[in-house]
Amino acid sequence: MKRHAALRQLSREHHAALVLARHIASCPAEPAAVKRMCDEVTQRFADELRPHFDEEEATLLPRLPGRHRAQARRIQSEHAAMRSLVRRIADLEDEALRQFGRLLAEHVRFEEREFFPLVEAQLASTDPRSIALSESP
């Protein structure tokens, strides 16, 4: 699917998040593997996902008109839930890890299938010179 230029990098990051969610789902339940996965998720959350969430919350959610506030609330709620789960993952909680992986996959699919098309509709009606998102070629 061809994304608006302003959303391409975020969409690429979604792909990486889905790959991470698949890795979590396939992680064996043995303690050493869970520890490695918890460490990876904690690090990738800090390096990739937290900045991604922050950018969406700062640049995309404010663009939605009032009639789409439910979608914005869902995104904020899911971001908050994943932030909370990552704190538990840092303590090596296997169930938090599994919940995080499931929520991450569902969240990315929602954003790609429902939320980004709403944002693209808003961007289409905006002067391209006024778009404040990080644009990538």
Residue, then its C-alpha position, 0 to 999 in steps of 0.5 A: m500500500k502506498r502511504h502519504a509521504a508524511l506517514r511512510q517512515l511511521s509505516r516502516e516502523h510498524h513493519a518492524a513492530l510486527v516482526l517484533a510481535r511475531h518474535i515474541a509470539s514464537c519465544p519459547a517459554e524457557p527462562a533463558a529465552v524469556k529473559r533474552m526476549c524481555d531484554e530485547v523488548t525493553q531495549r527496542f521499546a526505549d529505542e524505537l517504540r517509545p519515540h514512535f508513540d511520542e511522534e504519533e501522539a504529538t503529530l498525528l492525533p491532533r490532526l484528527p477532527g472531533r468525530h474521530r476522537a474515539q480512534a485517538r483515545r484508543i491509540q492513546s490507551e493502547h500506548a499507555a497499556m504498552r508502556s505499562l507492560v514494558r515496565r513489567i517486562a523489565d522485571l521479566e514477567d513472561e505473561a506481560l511479554r505475551q500480552f505486549g506482543r499480542l497488543l502490539a500486533e493488534h495496535v499496528r494493524f488498527e493503525e495501518r488499516e483504520f487510523f492511517p487512512l483517516v490521517e491520510a484523508q486529513l493530509a490530503s486536504t492540507d497544504p503540503r507545505s504545512i505538514a509538520l511530520s517527519e517526511s521521508p522519500 
